[in-house]
């Protein structure tokens, strides 16, 4: 009787393991696989009106900051695109704006070294965007408050300011670096 019961339990366990092998590991994984299979890439937060800016400034010049890499993610309603810009830092303070000049973003007062516009993003690149945002969020919430005069600054800011993540002093932000490299390769 015990042998029969033991064989029955082992059989049920094997059957459950075999069934679970075919099922996606989570609802998110199912959504990603479905989107990939249907060639649909959705990052619904980014649309015609809302954009996300991922930015990293290194600490090349200490408390004066350093070079800044900016990736602007936007959509035309159907496809997702990115613009990449690299601005050079300096020991010199930025040139002040001219009177009645249109206000610029902080990094636009630096010298523009490189600019790539309107790169259509692939499914893998959109996953890198999501990973970059999640990685920076985890880094931010796991970091102690630290008063510093220099260090790497990483940020994610939406155009409508409903999403702002800024980590300073921060780290190299690996997902951001992979995304940047994939955009520069195109």
Secondary structure, DSSP 8 states (H G I E B T S, - for coil): -HHHHHHHHHHHHHHHHHHHHHS-SSHHHHHHHHHHHTT----TTS-SS--EEEEEE--TTGGG---EEEEEEEE-SSSEEEEEEEEE--SS------TT-----GGGGSEEEEEEEEEE--HHHHHHHHHHHHHHHHHHHHS-----SS-EEEEEEETTSS-EEEEEEE---HHHHHHHHHHHH-
